């Protein structure tokens, strides 16, 4: 009997939640090892510092009421590293070449690429979702510019992997070792793939990956993000794919290609959101997903402020409540396209028009200081496929 009782006590003790401190606990020297070792109810703690690392969750599951938690405590996951002068060759005065900067490249990576030059993102007029200037020839580069040149002879179809070389131009006489240049060598800050469930990620900033700050793929369930930030990421601040389901409470997205982009059949909700200084899109919701945005402020200077669009067989459905979008640039336009449904409540759109080719329902909403009729509904069918909401159309 005593042996049985002792075994039961050991079993209970083995299920107690643990605090796992990355870099301080001997069995968790890295974020990846801490995540791998974590069990339902455990809390992984980061220190409030910069980590040149990312957090990957691949088929990781807590349990209902016993999530696995990653608490950043204000930590930053930095996606870039300084250039290593030893890996670059000076091919002509001031022009440097590297044909092995990343182990694997494809067109999507190049479309998102940037260098950090003296702490400033240099996209060369390119963005992953939006207008993109053509890449320059190496000989045409000016000091402070970069380009990429493909080498098709090394490609092996049907693989999408590409090969080639990056080039950067420095001012005459400057040594690469003296230049302050960083490259985005990590794809994301937080990344999920496969089936993940019962997770909490909080108090964390992702910055300078070449892809998303928070890149969520797969079939995640009961995943919560709290007080997170995505700053200057090559693609999306946060992005849901496939059938991902998660909730975000407290999100800042600034300086990214897009603020938020969700696709597939994802089901997401965002509360307490601030977006600013994004490039291609601020809010971009696609496909057959079900999305909610509440208590949000968007200072919109991206090429596109708001786009909701269904691309496949089902409708893309978006609910917005207590959202202010202040458009700071042209074109002053938001789009609810065909196969898209918007329900807006207590929303304000300043300095922009809204085109609706799908369906939109408005409750206590303002467009350019003019109220929309209570409970009004607009569909593309009402106006030959396109309704443009202009200030003069509304009566106070």
N, C-alpha and C positions, 0 to 999 in steps of 0.2 A: 504493500500500500504506500509506504513512504517513497519507493522508487517511482510509482505512478504519479504521486503528487509532485515530486521533484521534476519529472518530465513535463507535467502540465505547466508548472511555474516557468520552466525554461521556454516552453512554446509561447506562453503569454509575453514573457520578456522579449522574445525575439521579434514580436510584432509591434513593439512600442515604436512610436515615431522618433526619428533621429534628427538632429541638426548636423548637417554635413557642411563643413567650412572649406571651401576650395582654397588650396594652397597652404592651409593650416593643418588639416587632417592628413595623416600619412597615406591613407587609402584614397584620397581625393586630391592629387596634385594638380589636376586640370579640370576644366569644366566638363569635358567629355567623360572623364572617368567618374566624376561625381554623378552625372546623369545616369551613367551605366549602372552605378552601384545603388542608386536610389530605389526605395520601395514605397508602396502606398503610405501616405502620411508623413513622409520625410520632407524636410525643408533644406534646400541647398542654398547656402549663403555665399554671396560674393562680397568682397570688400569694396568700399566706395572709391574705386580707382579705375584706371584705364587698363583693359585687358586686350591684348592683341590676339583675339580669339573669337570664336563664335559658339553659340549654344545650339546643338543639334538634337532633336527629339525624333527618333525613328522607331515606331512601334512601341512607344513608352506609355504605360498605363498606370494610373493610380486606381483608386476605388471610389465609389460614391461616398461622399462625406470624408474621404481620406485622400485628397489629391496629393500629387507630388508637386511641390512648390519650388520655384526658382526665384529667390528674392535678391535682386541686384543691390539693394541698399544704396542706390544712386550710382552704381557702376556704369561704365561705358564700354561697349564692345566695339573696338576700333577695327575697321575693315582694311585699313591701308598700312603699308610699311614703307620706310624710306628706301629710295633706290640704292642698290649696291653698285658703286662705280666699277667694281671688278667684273660685273656681268655685262657691261656696256662697252662698245668699241667706237672710238672716234673715227668716223669714215672720211671726214673732211673737217676743216677748222670750225668748231662749234656744233657740228652735226654728229649726234651719237645714235648708235643702233643697238637693239637687243632683239634677238630672234628666239629667245627662250624665257620670256618674262613670266608666263604662266604655263603650267604643264599641259593645259588643254584650252583651246579657244574655239568659238563658233561665231557665226554672224551676230547672234543675239548679244553676246558679250561685247563685241566691238561696237554694236549699236548703243550700248550703255556706258561705254568707257569714258574715263576722264583721268586726268592727273591732278594732284593737288600741288599747286605751284605757289610757294610762299604762303601756304595755308588757304589758298583760294582754289575752288574747283575750276578746272579748265576743260570744258566739253568740246571746244572747237566748234561751237554753234550747232551741236548735235544733241538730240535727246531720244530716248528709247520710244516714247509715244508722242509723236508730234513731228514738227519740222526738223530736218537734219541736213546740214550742209554736207556736200561731198568732201571726202577726205582729200587732203592736199597731197601733191607730190613732195617727196622729201626735199628736193632742191628749192621748192617754193616756200618752205617754212621760214617764218620770221622768229627772232628771239622770243622765247616764251611759248612756242607752239609745238604741237606734236602731230604725228600721223601714224597710220598703219598701212603696210603694203603686203598684200597677199602673195603667197607663193603657190599657185594652183598645181604645180608639178608634184607637190608633196601630198596632195589630197587623195583620199581613198574612198570614193563613193561606194555604197550609199551612206557612209558615215558623214555626219554633219560637221565633223571636226575640220577646222581650217588651220593653215600654217602661214607664217609670214613673220614680219619684223616690225617692231615699234621704232619710231624715230623721234628724237626730241632735238630742238635747236636752242642752244644757249647763246648769250651775248658773247661777242668776240673776246677771247682771252679768259673767260670764266671756266674754271675746272668743275667737272661734275661733282666732285667731292665737296665743293663749296656751295653748290646749288641746293636749295631747300625744296626738294621734289619728292612726293610720295606717290605710290601706285596702289590702287585698290586690288589687293590680292585675295580677298575673301569674298565669297558670293553673297553672304547674308550675315545679319547679326544674330537673329534667331531663325532657325529653319526647322520645319516639320515635314516628315514624309511617312507614308504608310498609315497604319491605324494607331492614333494616339487618343487617349481619353483621360479625363479627370486630372487636368494639369492647371497650375496657376503660374503665370510669369508676371513679375511685377517689379516696379521701381528700377527700370533699366532703360538705357539709351543705346541705340544702334546707330552707328555713323560710318560713312565712307566705304561700304561694300560696293562691288560693282553691280550687284543686283538689288534685292529688296532689303530694307531694314528688318522686316518681319515677313518671312516667306513661308506661307502655310499651304502645304499640299496634303493630299490624302483624305482620309475619312476620320478626321478628328471629331471628338464629341466631348461636351462638358469641359471646354478649354476656356480659361479666363485670362485676360490681360488687364493689368491694373497699373496706371501711372507709368506709361511707357512713352518713349520718344524715338522718332526716326529723323535723323538730321543728315542732309546731304548724301543721300543714297543714289546709286546710279540708276535705279529703276523706281519701284514703288516704296512709299513709306511702309505700308503694310498691304498684303495681297492674299486673298483667299482663293484657292483653286479647287477644282473637282467638287467633292461633296463636304468640304470642311464646314464645321459649325463651331463658332466661338463668339464670345462676348468681350467687348473692350470697354473699360471704364477709366477714362483719363488717357488721352492720346494727343501728342503734339507731333506734327509732321511738317517739316520745313526744309526747303532747299532741295527736295527730291525731284525726280522726273515726274512722278505723280504723288499726290497726297495719299489717296486710297484707291486701289483698284481691286474689285472682286469679280470673279468669273465662275463659270460652270453652274452647278446646282448648289452652291454654297449658301449657308444661312448665317448671317452675321448681324451683330448689333454693335453700334458705337455710341457711347455717351460721354459727354464732357470732352469735346474735341476742339483743337485749334490747328488751323492750317494756314500757312503763309509761304510766299516766295518759292512755290513749286513751279515747274517748268512746262511740262506737257499738258497735264490735267490736274485739277484739284480733286474733283470727285468723279470717278469713272466706275460705273456699275453695269455689268454685262450678263447676257445669257439668261438662264432660267432661275437665277438665284432669288432669295428672299432677304431683303436688306432693310436695316433700320438705322437712322441717324437722328440723335436727339441732343439738344443742348450743345450746339456747335457754332463756332465762329470761323468763317472762312474769309480771309483777306486775299482775294483772288487776283493774281497777276500771271497765272499760267496761260498757255495758249488756249486752253479750254477750261471754263469754270466748272460746268456740270454736264455730264452726259450719262443718260440712262438708256440702255439699248438692249433689246433682245435679238440674238443673232441666229437662234436655232428654232426648234419647234414650239417652245413654250414662251411665256411672257416673263420679262424681267420686272420684278415688283419691288418698289422702294417706298418706305414710309419715312417722312421727315417731320420732326416736331421741334419747335423752338430752335430754328436754324436761321442764322443770319449769314448771307453771302453778300459781301461787298466787293463788287467788281472794280478793279483798279486799272484795267488795261482793255484794249480792244483785241478781238471782237467782243462786244458786250452781249453775250449770248449764252443761254443754257439750252440743252436739247433733251427732250423726252421723245425718243424716236419710236418708230413702229415696233410693235411687240414689246412695249414698255408701259408700265403702269406706275404713276406717282400719286401718293396720298400725302398732301402737305397740310400741316396744322401749325398755326402760330409761327409762320415762316416769313422772312423778309428778304427780298431780293433788291439790292441797291445797285444802280448803275448798270443794269443788265436787263435784257429781254429774255423771255422763255418761249421757245418754239415747242409745240406739242404735236407730234404726228401719231402718238399712241393715245394714252388716256391720262388725264390729270384731274384730281379732285382737290379743291382748295377750301380750307376752313380757317377764317381769320388770318388771311395772308395779305401781304403788301408787295406790290411790284412798283418800284420807283415812287414810293410814298402814296400810291393809289391802292385802295382796298379792292380785292376781288370779291364778287358777290358771294355771300355766305353759302357754303356747300356747293358752289358752282362746279361744274364738270365740263371739261373740254375733251373732245376726241378728234383725231384726224379726219374721221368720216364726216364730221360736222362742217369742215371747211376744205373739202377736196384734198385731204391728206396733210394739211399744214395749218396750224393756228399760231399766229404770232401775237403775243400779248404785248401791246404797246400801252404806254401810260394814258394816252388820250381815249383808250377804249373803256376806261374804268371811271365810275362816278363815285365821289366820296360819300 
